[in-house]
Amino acid sequence: MTQTKPEPQHPEPQHPEAQHPEAQHPEAQHPEIRETGMLTSWSTTKPQLDAGRFMKAFVRVNVYLYSKPPTKIQHSINKFFLRMNIFLYRKSHGRVLGKFGSLNALLLTTLGRKTGKERTTPVAYLYDGGRFVVVAVPGHFDVPGGPKAAHPAWYLNLSAKPEATIDIGREQIAVTAEELYGDERDRCWRGFTDAYPFIGEFQNRAKRLLPIMRLTPDDLDPQHL
């Protein structure tokens, strides 16, 4: 009589947030996370931004929508703006909607963690020694007694598969993503809040640290870091 060996038990992979101790209790390390009354109505939604009237209006509408519970109408509006943004950026090679205020913008293409299909999102970035740093702002604020702010799909996709491509102007670059923590994250976060003072309100209303990802070109010479 033969005995079958029990199959080895493999622990389920953990989400990157669960693997890093700083991500466990962000409120303890970052007392700025708090309830506020800003960005809760159209009159109080006046994000500070170094940009022209069109971009200021564009950002104001989007920030206002972020402050509301997700609805089908909001999803449709966001989807329309997203498609328009991607189309205009690619058509103009980044001359149109290639800047969000004082920061430049890129198109980030990831592979859907569930579908395996390419997903493209425009995001503003900080240029950091040959690498590109982006912040994962949620699609809406926490809603008291309702849905919580969710990580954007592109961040979840990168967490599952860090290989991606970015479009900057006419150039397309293969990159690999990594999440930043500690002093590196804090330094880059200050760069975003200097450019977008209102982004601190997103952090205040998210109840957890907004992830910051660094995209390193695959062909970047390590000696240049």
C-alpha positions as CSV (number, residue, x, y, z in Angstrom):
1,M,0.0,0.0,0.0
2,T,1.5,3.3,-1.1
3,Q,1.2,6.6,0.6
4,T,0.7,9.8,-1.2
5,K,2.8,12.7,0.0
6,P,0.7,15.8,1.1
7,E,1.0,18.7,-1.3
8,P,3.2,21.4,0.0
9,Q,1.4,24.4,1.3
10,H,2.2,27.7,-0.3
11,P,1.2,30.8,1.5
12,E,-1.0,33.1,-0.5
13,P,0.9,36.2,-1.9
14,Q,0.4,39.3,0.1
15,H,-0.5,42.7,-1.3
16,P,2.5,45.0,-1.1
17,E,0.8,47.1,1.5
18,A,0.6,44.1,3.8
19,Q,4.3,43.3,3.4
20,H,5.6,46.7,4.6
21,P,5.2,47.6,8.2
22,E,4.8,51.3,7.6
23,A,1.7,50.6,5.5
24,Q,-0.1,48.7,8.4
25,H,-1.0,51.8,10.5
26,P,-0.4,54.9,8.4
27,E,-2.3,57.2,10.9
28,A,0.3,56.5,13.5
29,Q,3.1,57.8,11.3
30,H,1.2,60.5,9.6
31,P,-1.0,62.6,12.0
32,E,-2.0,64.9,9.1
33,I,-4.7,62.3,8.1
34,R,-7.8,63.8,9.5
35,E,-11.4,64.9,8.7
36,T,-11.8,68.3,7.1
37,G,-14.6,70.2,5.5
38,M,-12.7,71.2,2.3
39,L,-13.7,70.0,-1.2
40,T,-17.1,69.0,0.0
41,S,-19.1,71.4,-2.2
42,W,-18.6,73.2,-5.5
43,S,-17.9,76.5,-3.8
44,T,-15.2,75.0,-1.6
45,T,-13.6,73.1,-4.5
46,K,-11.0,75.6,-5.6
47,P,-7.8,73.6,-6.0
48,Q,-4.6,75.8,-6.2
49,L,-2.8,75.1,-9.4
50,D,-0.2,76.9,-11.5
51,A,-2.0,76.6,-14.8
52,G,-4.2,78.4,-17.3
53,R,-8.0,78.8,-17.0
54,F,-8.8,75.6,-19.0
55,M,-6.6,73.4,-16.9
56,K,-7.8,74.9,-13.7
57,A,-11.5,74.3,-14.7
58,F,-10.7,70.8,-15.8
59,V,-9.0,70.0,-12.5
60,R,-11.7,71.6,-10.5
61,V,-14.4,69.5,-12.1
62,N,-12.4,66.3,-11.6
63,V,-11.6,67.1,-8.0
64,Y,-15.2,67.9,-7.3
65,L,-16.3,64.6,-8.8
66,Y,-13.7,62.8,-6.6
67,S,-15.4,64.2,-3.5
68,K,-18.7,62.5,-4.3
69,P,-19.9,58.9,-3.9
70,P,-19.2,56.9,-7.1
71,T,-22.3,56.8,-9.4
72,K,-22.9,55.5,-12.9
73,I,-23.1,59.1,-14.2
74,Q,-19.7,60.0,-12.5
75,H,-18.2,56.8,-14.0
76,S,-19.4,57.8,-17.5
77,I,-18.1,61.3,-17.1
78,N,-14.7,60.1,-15.9
79,K,-14.5,57.5,-18.7
80,F,-15.3,60.3,-21.3
81,F,-12.6,62.6,-19.9
82,L,-10.1,59.7,-19.8
83,R,-10.6,58.8,-23.4
84,M,-10.5,62.4,-24.5
85,N,-7.3,63.0,-22.5
86,I,-5.6,59.9,-24.0
87,F,-6.7,60.7,-27.6
88,L,-5.5,64.4,-27.4
89,Y,-2.2,63.5,-25.8
90,R,-1.4,60.9,-28.4
91,K,-2.7,62.9,-31.3
92,S,-0.5,65.9,-30.3
93,H,2.4,63.8,-29.0
94,G,2.0,65.4,-25.6
95,R,1.6,69.0,-26.7
96,V,-2.0,69.0,-25.5
97,L,-2.7,67.8,-22.0
98,G,1.0,67.0,-21.6
99,K,1.1,69.1,-18.4
100,F,-1.0,69.1,-15.3
101,G,-0.2,72.4,-13.7
102,S,3.6,72.7,-13.1
103,L,4.1,68.9,-13.6
104,N,4.5,67.1,-16.9
105,A,2.2,64.2,-17.7
106,L,2.7,60.8,-19.2
107,L,0.5,58.0,-20.4
108,L,0.9,54.8,-18.2
109,T,-0.1,51.5,-19.8
110,T,-0.4,48.5,-17.5
111,L,-1.7,45.0,-18.0
112,G,-5.1,44.4,-16.3
113,R,-4.6,42.0,-13.4
114,K,-7.8,40.2,-14.2
115,T,-8.3,40.6,-17.9
116,G,-4.7,40.7,-19.1
117,K,-5.6,43.6,-21.4
118,E,-3.7,46.8,-21.8
119,R,-5.1,49.7,-19.7
120,T,-3.9,53.3,-20.2
121,T,-4.1,56.2,-17.8
122,P,-2.7,59.7,-17.9
123,V,-0.8,60.7,-14.8
124,A,1.4,63.6,-13.7
125,Y,4.9,62.7,-12.7
126,L,8.0,63.9,-10.9
127,Y,11.3,63.3,-12.8
128,D,13.8,61.8,-10.4
129,G,17.2,61.0,-11.6
130,G,16.2,59.3,-14.9
131,R,13.1,57.7,-13.3
132,F,9.5,58.8,-13.1
133,V,7.5,59.0,-9.9
134,V,3.7,58.9,-9.8
135,V,1.1,59.0,-7.0
136,A,-1.9,56.7,-6.8
137,V,-4.8,59.1,-6.1
138,P,-8.1,57.2,-5.4
139,G,-11.1,57.7,-7.7
140,H,-13.1,59.2,-4.9
141,F,-12.9,60.2,-1.2
142,D,-14.0,58.0,1.6
143,V,-17.8,58.3,2.0
144,P,-18.9,58.4,5.7
145,G,-21.1,55.3,6.2
146,G,-20.5,54.3,2.5
147,P,-17.9,53.1,0.1
148,K,-14.3,53.7,1.0
149,A,-11.7,55.2,-1.4
150,A,-10.2,52.5,-3.6
151,H,-6.8,52.3,-5.1
152,P,-6.8,53.2,-8.8
153,A,-6.8,50.2,-11.1
154,W,-3.3,51.1,-12.5
155,Y,-1.7,50.8,-9.1
156,L,-3.3,47.4,-8.5
157,N,-2.2,46.3,-11.9
158,L,1.4,47.4,-11.2
159,S,1.3,45.6,-7.8
160,A,0.4,42.4,-9.6
161,K,2.7,42.9,-12.6
162,P,5.2,45.7,-12.3
163,E,6.3,45.8,-15.9
164,A,4.6,48.6,-17.9
165,T,5.1,51.1,-20.7
166,I,4.9,54.9,-20.6
167,D,4.4,57.4,-23.4
168,I,6.1,60.7,-23.0
169,G,5.6,63.0,-26.0
170,R,6.6,60.9,-29.1
171,E,8.7,58.4,-27.0
172,Q,7.5,55.1,-25.6
173,I,9.5,53.6,-22.8
174,A,9.4,50.1,-21.1
175,V,9.6,50.5,-17.3
176,T,9.4,48.5,-14.1
177,A,7.5,49.9,-11.1
178,E,8.3,49.8,-7.4
179,E,6.5,51.3,-4.5
180,L,8.3,53.8,-2.3
181,Y,8.3,53.9,1.5
182,G,9.8,55.9,4.3
183,D,12.1,58.8,3.6
184,E,12.0,58.3,-0.2
185,R,8.2,58.4,-0.2
186,D,8.1,61.4,2.0
187,R,10.6,63.3,-0.2
188,C,8.5,62.6,-3.3
189,W,5.3,63.3,-1.5
190,R,6.6,66.8,-0.7
191,G,7.3,67.3,-4.5
192,F,3.6,66.5,-5.3
193,T,2.2,68.7,-2.5
194,D,4.5,71.6,-3.7
195,A,3.0,71.3,-7.2
196,Y,-0.6,70.5,-6.1
197,P,-1.3,71.9,-2.6
198,F,-4.8,70.5,-2.8
199,I,-3.6,66.9,-3.1
200,G,-3.1,66.9,0.7
201,E,-6.8,66.9,1.0
202,F,-7.0,63.6,-0.9
203,Q,-4.6,62.2,1.7
204,N,-6.6,63.6,4.5
205,R,-9.8,62.0,3.2
206,A,-8.3,58.7,2.2
207,K,-7.6,57.4,5.8
208,R,-4.4,55.7,4.6
209,L,-1.2,56.6,2.8
210,L,-1.6,57.2,-0.9
211,P,0.9,54.9,-2.6
212,I,3.7,56.4,-4.6
213,M,5.3,54.4,-7.3
214,R,8.7,54.9,-9.1
215,L,8.9,53.8,-12.7
216,T,12.4,52.9,-13.8
217,P,13.2,52.6,-17.5
218,D,14.4,49.1,-18.3
219,D,17.3,50.4,-20.3
220,L,18.5,52.9,-17.7
221,D,22.2,52.5,-16.9
222,P,22.5,51.8,-13.1
223,Q,25.6,54.1,-13.1
224,H,23.3,57.0,-13.9
225,L,21.2,56.5,-10.7
